[in-house]
Amino acid sequence: MNFKRFLPILQWAPQYGRSQAASDLVAALIVTVMLIPQSLAYALLAGLPAQVGLYASILPLVIYAVFGTSRTLSVGPVAVASLMTAAALAPLAAAGSPEYVAGAVLLAIMSGLMLTMMGILRLGFLANFLSHPVISGFITASGIVIAASQLKHIFGVQASGQNLLTIGQSLILSIGDTNIPTLAIGAGALLFLMFARKQLKPLLIRSGVGARSADIITKTAPILAVLVTTLVAWQLGLGAQGVRLVGSVPSGLPELTIPSLDSGLWQQLAVSAFLISVVGFVESVSVGQTLAAKRRQRIDPDQELIGLGTANLGAGFSGGMPVTGGFSRSVVNFDAGAETPAAGAYTAVGIALATLFLTPAIAYLPQATLAATIIVAVATLVDFPALGRTWRYSRTDFGAMLATIILTLAHSVEAGIIAGVALSIGLFLYRTSRPHSAVVGLVPGTEHFRNVLRHDVELCPKVTFLRVDESLYFANARFLEETVMDLAICEPELKDLVLVCPAVNLVDASALESLEAINERLKDAGVRLHLSEVKGPVMDRLKNTELLSHLGGQVFLSTFEAWQTLTGHRKPLEKTA
């Protein structure tokens, strides 16, 4: 057994040296500073106690360092997974209750089991069923819902809802109860973080700070917002003025947590756990591949399933919530110079120290600050220009993208992603069930064949060349039959029909029966069926059938060879298979 494949740590640990350790420690310090407020904020977003976010940022990072293949991916709570967690648990228990926390733990464990099993079975390709427009639309809509859900913390009002409509209605009804000190804290933190994201880096560079240092300082701006607002809330006693604070956070490392064994709860959360797993995997792989390409490295999607799966198991058994690879902190980890997954393990040590020694101070942290952190973080997820780009390029993909956005905003995140996947698969089946095909002719003076509707080509009334631009399978087999027979009916002089197959990568059993039926019907009409440019793997399978022995015509290596033979330019070749 190749242990290095299942334990990627064995690939880099033997060569691990001081220079790598130094780079990883610097990156870990920076990511730790960034991850502390993010962990707290995403626990708040998921409706969980603040410490759950911290717990989900310790053991999962250590486990991913052992089983993950990305050198710079930073695993932990992320915005979209937190929103999906809240949406899954809201109907089952009150936010923050022990039952609610138990549900989050179970979601992490179920997600971990699903991802790990998918990795063992090498099912990473399943993520391809989520098209990019669907993912883009889902993330854009999720970003809007997340931002809207945090406005109640900015205004200091009671509001609820699982979609934009219900959240908006609830906010409008309660806006009169706005707490002014909370609004001042939230709006101030929001404006500062927006300034830091847009203006701070150029300002620092103009002041003489190096570009890399300026970038790192900018990305750690949320910790300054946390420190200042926590100090203000403590000194001014804002908790007594109605400002909601994080409150008491238990000190100490997470303890072993046993998940609920209630089979009914497992069934209720199964779909949500699967969706969280798939969406999280797609996000992680996208980030991991992007960062790996910059250093000419590669990641293994199937092993990433195992890495994320075991990380989620670690999160669940240590009292955490579902985790995945985060874009913002992974980019920070990369830019800060992380060279190996050990940077994640060092980050876990930093978070563990925070849970041991910083929790008394966290108690005075205003929830409005965390809400501002979330809003600014998810602003980068919203990509409205993608709608225009997709509309201009593909109306069908735009339809799937728009449906995903509308359902996510108006109903729920689960409905949005399920509809998007269903529409993507449905549109794929529709497109491939009506494959593009073209009658082609010889470009004069060449051996190339092109579409007769696009080019001035040579034709022969007794021979027709039909190029099929799609693999042949059950969904388009009947369409091919109809296309061929229409040609036979419309061309009374036709004696030979050549199926040109350079784009045919597969012929399944249904398509084979259709080819056999086409061959027999053309024979009855006095037309010979020929094949050209059949790929080797396809030909290997056809040789095990009776199609070739019953074929009315020949199998040609090239379309030009078929033209020469069938139009009488040279002596016909012997029939080949």
FIBA-952408 format. One line per field, with one value per residue (C-alpha): x, y, z. Coordinates in nm, 2 decimals. Layout:
BEGIN
east	[X,...]
north	[Y,...]
up	[Z,...]
***
This chain:
BEGIN
east	[0.00,0.12,0.10,0.21,-0.10,-0.33,-0.10,0.03,0.22,0.48,0.55,0.67,0.76,1.09,1.23,1.09,1.36,1.43,1.36,1.02,0.94,1.02,0.80,0.51,0.54,0.52,0.22,0.05,0.09,-0.08,-0.36,-0.42,-0.48,-0.72,-0.89,-0.99,-1.25,-1.36,-1.42,-1.63,-1.82,-1.90,-2.02,-2.25,-2.37,-2.45,-2.65,-2.39,-2.20,-1.88,-1.65,-1.79,-1.61,-1.29,-1.32,-1.38,-1.04,-0.82,-0.83,-0.95,-0.64,-0.41,-0.59,-0.59,-0.22,-0.19,-0.44,-0.47,-0.28,-0.28,0.02,-0.16,-0.53,-0.65,-0.94,-1.21,-1.55,-1.66,-1.95,-2.15,-2.12,-2.22,-2.53,-2.62,-2.57,-2.81,-3.07,-3.05,-3.08,-3.34,-3.64,-3.52,-3.41,-3.37,-3.04,-2.77,-2.96,-2.79,-3.00,-2.89,-2.53,-2.57,-2.72,-2.42,-2.18,-2.38,-2.38,-2.00,-1.97,-2.21,-2.04,-1.71,-1.83,-1.98,-1.67,-1.43,-1.64,-1.65,-1.28,-1.22,-1.45,-1.27,-1.59,-1.43,-1.58,-1.93,-1.84,-1.84,-2.22,-2.22,-2.16,-1.96,-2.27,-2.47,-2.20,-2.14,-2.51,-2.55,-2.25,-2.37,-2.72,-2.58,-2.36,-2.66,-2.86,-2.57,-2.52,-2.89,-2.90,-2.63,-2.81,-3.01,-2.68,-2.57,-2.90,-2.94,-3.29,-3.47,-3.52,-3.53,-3.57,-3.41,-3.43,-3.41,-3.78,-3.85,-3.53,-3.62,-3.98,-3.86,-3.60,-3.86,-4.10,-3.83,-3.63,-3.80,-3.63,-3.28,-3.03,-2.82,-2.49,-2.51,-2.56,-2.27,-2.04,-2.16,-2.16,-1.82,-1.67,-1.83,-1.70,-1.35,-1.34,-1.46,-1.20,-0.93,-1.03,-1.04,-0.81,-0.57,-0.32,-0.27,-0.24,0.03,0.22,0.22,0.35,0.65,0.53,0.63,0.36,0.36,0.36,0.08,-0.12,-0.07,-0.16,-0.48,-0.59,-0.55,-0.75,-1.05,-0.84,-0.79,-1.17,-1.22,-0.96,-1.09,-1.46,-1.40,-1.21,-1.48,-1.75,-1.56,-1.47,-1.81,-2.02,-2.21,-2.36,-2.58,-2.69,-2.84,-2.54,-2.53,-2.20,-2.05,-2.08,-1.90,-1.69,-1.57,-1.19,-1.00,-0.95,-1.25,-1.35,-1.44,-1.80,-2.02,-2.27,-2.64,-2.74,-3.10,-3.17,-3.46,-3.22,-2.97,-3.24,-3.35,-3.00,-2.89,-2.97,-2.83,-2.51,-2.47,-2.52,-2.28,-2.02,-2.05,-2.05,-1.77,-1.56,-1.61,-1.51,-1.20,-1.09,-1.13,-0.92,-0.67,-0.62,-0.59,-0.32,-0.13,-0.11,0.07,0.36,0.33,0.20,-0.10,-0.37,-0.55,-0.93,-1.00,-0.75,-0.89,-1.22,-1.05,-0.86,-1.18,-1.38,-1.14,-1.11,-1.49,-1.48,-1.23,-1.45,-1.75,-1.57,-1.42,-1.75,-1.71,-1.92,-1.88,-1.55,-1.40,-1.12,-1.17,-1.08,-0.97,-0.76,-0.61,-0.50,-0.35,-0.18,-0.03,0.07,0.23,0.47,0.33,0.52,0.36,0.04,0.23,0.13,-0.22,-0.11,0.08,-0.24,-0.43,-0.18,-0.24,-0.62,-0.58,-0.39,-0.66,-0.92,-0.71,-0.61,-0.82,-1.18,-1.23,-1.16,-1.38,-1.68,-1.69,-1.67,-1.99,-2.18,-2.22,-1.84,-1.86,-2.16,-1.96,-1.67,-1.90,-2.07,-1.73,-1.60,-1.90,-1.90,-1.63,-1.86,-2.12,-2.05,-2.33,-2.12,-2.12,-2.48,-2.41,-2.12,-2.32,-2.62,-2.40,-2.23,-2.50,-2.87,-2.93,-2.65,-2.79,-3.13,-2.98,-2.78,-3.08,-3.30,-3.04,-3.02,-3.39,-3.47,-3.18,-3.30,-3.67,-3.68,-3.37,-3.01,-3.10,-3.37,-3.14,-2.85,-3.08,-3.26,-2.93,-2.79,-3.12,-3.13,-2.76,-2.81,-3.14,-2.99,-2.69,-2.92,-3.13,-2.82,-2.66,-3.00,-3.00,-2.63,-2.49,-2.43,-2.34,-2.32,-1.96,-1.78,-1.42,-1.25,-1.10,-0.73,-0.71,-0.79,-1.01,-1.39,-1.61,-1.98,-2.16,-2.35,-2.04,-1.79,-1.76,-1.69,-1.70,-2.00,-2.10,-2.48,-2.44,-2.23,-2.31,-2.07,-2.25,-2.02,-2.15,-2.02,-2.12,-2.08,-2.37,-2.57,-2.93,-3.05,-2.95,-2.97,-3.32,-3.23,-2.94,-3.18,-3.42,-3.14,-3.00,-3.33,-3.43,-3.11,-3.19,-3.54,-3.43,-3.15,-3.30,-2.96,-2.79,-2.60,-2.35,-2.37,-2.06,-2.09,-1.78,-1.70,-1.40,-1.60,-1.76,-1.59,-1.86,-2.12,-2.34,-2.57,-2.87,-2.67,-2.53,-2.88,-2.96,-2.66,-2.77,-3.12,-2.98,-2.76,-3.06,-3.30,-3.04,-2.98,-3.35,-3.34,-3.04,-2.79,-2.46,-2.36,-1.99,-1.79,-1.48,-1.24,-1.36,-1.15,-0.95,-1.14,-1.47,-1.35,-1.23,-1.58,-1.75,-1.53,-1.70,-2.04,-2.21,-2.24,-1.91,-1.98,-2.33,-2.22,-2.34,-2.02,-1.67,-1.48,-1.23,-0.93,-0.99,-1.28,-1.05,-0.98,-1.36,-1.40,-1.14,-1.29,-1.66,-1.64,-1.43,-1.10,-0.91,-0.97,-1.20,-1.03,-1.12,-1.37,-1.20,-1.29]
north	[0.00,0.35,0.52,0.85,0.87,0.84,1.03,1.33,1.44,1.17,1.35,1.68,1.60,1.41,1.72,1.97,2.21,2.53,2.77,2.61,2.61,2.98,3.06,2.85,3.01,3.36,3.27,3.09,3.40,3.62,3.37,3.32,3.69,3.69,3.36,3.44,3.71,3.50,3.19,3.39,3.57,3.25,3.08,3.38,3.35,2.98,3.06,2.89,2.99,3.18,2.90,2.65,2.86,2.84,2.47,2.42,2.59,2.37,1.99,2.02,2.22,1.96,1.67,1.84,1.89,1.51,1.41,1.72,1.77,2.15,2.32,2.65,2.58,2.70,2.49,2.62,2.77,2.97,3.20,2.98,2.66,2.86,2.99,2.64,2.51,2.77,2.70,2.32,2.36,2.65,2.42,2.18,2.38,2.73,2.89,2.84,2.58,2.25,2.07,2.32,2.27,1.90,1.93,2.13,1.87,1.60,1.79,1.81,1.44,1.34,1.57,1.42,1.06,1.15,1.33,1.06,0.78,0.97,1.01,0.64,0.56,0.83,1.02,1.36,1.39,1.43,1.79,1.85,1.83,2.18,2.41,2.73,2.95,2.76,2.79,3.16,3.23,3.04,3.21,3.55,3.49,3.34,3.65,3.87,3.66,3.65,4.03,4.09,3.84,4.04,4.38,4.29,4.29,4.62,4.79,4.60,4.47,4.14,3.99,3.65,3.47,3.22,3.41,3.77,3.82,3.71,3.88,4.21,4.20,4.13,4.41,4.66,4.57,4.61,4.90,5.14,4.95,5.04,5.06,5.37,5.26,4.93,5.11,5.34,5.04,4.84,5.12,5.24,4.90,4.85,5.18,5.11,4.76,4.89,5.16,4.91,4.68,4.95,5.23,5.12,4.93,5.22,5.46,5.25,5.20,5.58,5.62,5.40,5.06,4.77,4.62,4.28,4.43,4.66,4.37,4.17,4.47,4.53,4.17,4.18,4.50,4.30,4.22,4.60,4.65,4.37,4.51,4.87,4.79,4.54,4.80,5.06,4.82,4.73,5.08,5.24,4.95,4.92,4.59,4.78,5.01,4.73,4.65,4.28,4.13,3.79,3.71,3.46,3.21,2.89,2.88,2.56,2.32,2.14,1.81,1.49,1.51,1.21,1.28,1.21,0.86,0.96,0.80,1.04,1.34,1.17,1.13,1.49,1.63,1.39,1.62,1.93,1.74,1.62,1.97,2.13,1.86,1.91,2.29,2.30,2.05,2.25,2.58,2.41,2.25,2.57,2.77,2.49,2.45,2.82,2.86,2.54,2.66,2.97,2.75,2.49,2.24,2.02,1.88,1.55,1.61,1.25,1.29,1.63,1.46,1.25,1.56,1.76,1.46,1.38,1.75,1.76,1.45,1.62,1.93,1.72,1.51,1.82,2.01,2.22,2.29,2.20,2.33,2.37,2.56,2.94,3.16,3.48,3.31,3.07,3.36,3.53,3.21,3.19,3.56,3.53,3.27,2.94,2.65,2.34,2.23,2.26,2.63,2.51,2.30,2.60,2.81,2.55,2.60,2.97,2.93,2.68,2.94,3.19,2.96,2.92,3.28,3.52,3.42,3.66,3.95,3.80,3.83,4.21,4.19,4.35,4.12,4.42,4.41,4.04,4.12,4.40,4.15,3.91,4.17,4.29,3.94,3.82,4.13,3.97,3.67,3.89,3.89,4.07,4.12,3.74,3.76,3.98,3.77,3.45,3.61,3.72,3.38,3.12,3.19,2.84,2.87,3.21,3.05,2.80,3.07,3.31,3.03,2.95,3.31,3.36,3.05,3.11,3.46,3.39,3.04,2.89,2.80,2.43,2.50,2.72,2.47,2.17,2.37,2.48,2.13,1.99,2.26,2.21,1.84,1.89,2.15,1.92,1.63,1.86,1.99,1.65,1.50,1.72,1.70,1.94,1.77,1.91,1.80,1.87,1.89,1.91,2.24,2.28,2.21,2.06,1.74,1.93,1.90,2.19,2.27,2.33,2.62,2.80,2.74,2.71,2.33,2.05,1.82,1.49,1.43,1.06,1.08,1.27,1.33,1.39,1.50,1.42,1.66,1.47,1.13,0.89,0.77,0.69,1.05,1.14,0.80,0.86,1.21,1.07,0.82,1.10,1.32,1.04,0.94,1.30,1.32,1.00,1.13,1.48,1.35,1.11,1.05,0.95,0.62,0.65,0.82,0.86,0.93,1.14,1.07,1.26,1.40,1.07,0.95,0.70,0.48,0.32,0.02,0.24,0.43,0.10,-0.03,0.30,0.26,-0.09,0.03,0.31,0.06,-0.16,0.12,0.27,-0.07,-0.10,0.24,0.14,0.35,0.22,0.34,0.42,0.54,0.76,0.88,0.65,0.68,0.38,0.31,0.34,0.11,-0.14,-0.17,-0.18,-0.47,-0.68,-0.63,-0.74,-0.38,-0.39,-0.73,-0.62,-0.27,-0.18,0.02,0.06,0.20,0.47,0.60,0.95,1.14,1.24,0.87,0.81,1.10,0.96,0.61,0.69,0.97,0.75,0.93,0.60,0.23,0.14,0.00,-0.34,-0.33,-0.30,-0.31]
up	[0.00,-0.09,0.25,0.10,-0.10,0.20,0.44,0.24,0.55,0.46,0.14,0.30,0.66,0.59,0.42,0.67,0.78,0.98,0.69,0.62,0.99,1.02,0.72,0.85,1.20,1.06,0.84,1.14,1.36,1.10,1.02,1.40,1.45,1.16,1.24,1.60,1.51,1.21,1.42,1.67,1.39,1.20,1.52,1.57,1.21,1.26,1.58,1.80,2.11,2.03,2.17,1.91,1.64,1.83,1.88,1.51,1.44,1.65,1.59,1.22,1.13,1.28,1.11,0.77,0.80,0.81,0.55,0.32,0.00,-0.03,0.12,0.20,0.24,0.58,0.72,0.96,0.98,0.67,0.59,0.35,0.56,0.87,0.69,0.57,0.93,1.07,0.79,0.87,1.25,1.27,1.23,1.49,1.80,1.94,1.84,2.10,2.29,2.39,2.13,1.86,1.95,1.94,1.59,1.47,1.61,1.44,1.11,1.13,1.19,0.92,0.68,0.78,0.73,0.39,0.26,0.39,0.23,-0.10,-0.09,-0.02,-0.32,-0.53,-0.60,-0.63,-0.98,-0.83,-0.75,-1.13,-1.13,-0.96,-1.26,-1.21,-1.29,-1.02,-0.76,-0.85,-0.82,-0.50,-0.33,-0.45,-0.31,0.01,0.06,0.03,0.28,0.52,0.51,0.56,0.85,1.03,1.01,1.33,1.52,1.37,1.47,1.80,1.72,1.74,1.39,1.23,0.90,0.68,0.35,0.23,0.23,0.59,0.71,0.54,0.67,1.03,1.01,0.89,1.17,1.44,1.31,1.55,1.84,1.72,2.00,1.94,2.11,1.93,1.60,1.67,1.75,1.45,1.19,1.32,1.29,0.94,0.81,0.95,0.80,0.46,0.47,0.56,0.27,0.01,0.12,0.39,0.17,-0.08,0.22,0.39,0.06,0.01,0.36,0.28,0.40,0.18,-0.04,0.13,0.48,0.39,0.25,0.58,0.80,0.59,0.62,1.00,1.04,1.19,1.50,1.56,1.53,1.79,2.03,2.01,2.04,2.32,2.51,2.45,2.56,2.88,2.98,2.91,3.04,2.71,2.82,3.07,2.79,2.58,2.37,2.31,2.40,2.32,2.69,2.90,2.70,2.87,2.91,2.82,2.54,2.39,2.54,2.35,2.23,2.15,1.88,1.91,1.82,1.75,1.41,1.35,1.38,1.15,0.89,0.93,0.88,0.61,0.31,0.48,0.57,0.21,0.07,0.32,0.23,-0.15,-0.14,0.11,-0.10,-0.42,-0.24,-0.09,-0.41,-0.60,-0.35,-0.32,-0.69,-0.75,-0.48,-0.58,-0.94,-0.84,-0.70,-0.97,-0.72,-0.74,-0.52,-0.53,-0.52,-0.40,-0.11,-0.04,0.03,0.29,0.43,0.46,0.58,0.87,0.95,0.99,1.21,1.42,1.45,1.55,1.81,1.96,1.99,1.68,1.37,1.00,0.85,0.50,0.33,0.36,0.07,0.26,0.53,0.28,0.06,0.37,0.46,0.11,0.10,0.44,0.31,0.44,0.28,0.42,0.60,0.93,0.92,0.99,1.28,1.43,1.38,1.58,1.86,1.85,1.86,2.15,2.34,2.27,2.42,2.73,2.80,2.60,2.67,2.96,2.73,2.45,2.69,2.64,2.25,2.10,1.87,1.63,1.57,1.47,1.25,1.08,1.03,0.86,0.63,0.50,0.46,0.26,0.04,-0.17,-0.24,-0.42,-0.79,-0.98,-1.30,-1.33,-1.42,-1.72,-1.84,-1.81,-1.99,-2.28,-2.32,-2.24,-2.18,-2.05,-1.79,-1.70,-1.64,-1.39,-1.22,-1.19,-1.06,-0.79,-0.69,-0.67,-0.48,-0.23,-0.17,-0.16,-0.01,0.14,0.07,0.04,-0.21,-0.41,-0.44,-0.51,-0.78,-0.93,-0.94,-1.09,-1.35,-1.44,-1.49,-1.67,-1.91,-1.97,-2.06,-2.28,-2.47,-2.52,-2.61,-2.92,-3.02,-3.27,-3.60,-3.94,-4.30,-4.40,-4.73,-4.86,-4.84,-5.20,-5.21,-4.86,-4.68,-4.43,-4.40,-4.28,-4.22,-4.56,-4.40,-4.30,-4.58,-4.95,-4.99,-5.25,-5.23,-5.40,-5.45,-5.39,-5.08,-4.76,-4.47,-4.14,-3.85,-3.50,-3.23,-2.92,-2.76,-2.83,-2.54,-2.44,-2.43,-2.79,-2.96,-3.10,-3.21,-3.42,-3.59,-3.68,-3.82,-4.04,-4.18,-4.25,-4.46,-4.65,-4.73,-4.84,-5.07,-5.33,-5.50,-5.18,-5.20,-4.92,-4.58,-4.37,-3.99,-3.91,-3.54,-3.42,-3.12,-3.02,-2.70,-2.60,-2.76,-2.50,-2.54,-2.64,-2.90,-3.03,-3.09,-3.27,-3.50,-3.58,-3.65,-3.87,-4.06,-4.13,-4.23,-4.47,-4.62,-4.69,-4.86,-5.07,-4.88,-4.73,-4.38,-4.33,-4.02,-4.02,-3.76,-3.49,-3.18,-3.06,-2.73,-2.91,-3.18,-2.93,-2.79,-3.13,-3.23,-2.96,-3.13,-3.45,-3.58,-3.78,-3.94,-4.05,-4.15,-4.50,-4.57,-4.44,-4.15,-4.27,-4.08,-4.21,-4.37,-4.66,-4.72,-4.73,-4.97,-5.21,-5.20,-5.22,-5.48,-5.71,-5.69,-5.62,-5.60,-5.31,-5.00,-4.86,-4.58,-4.25,-3.88]
***
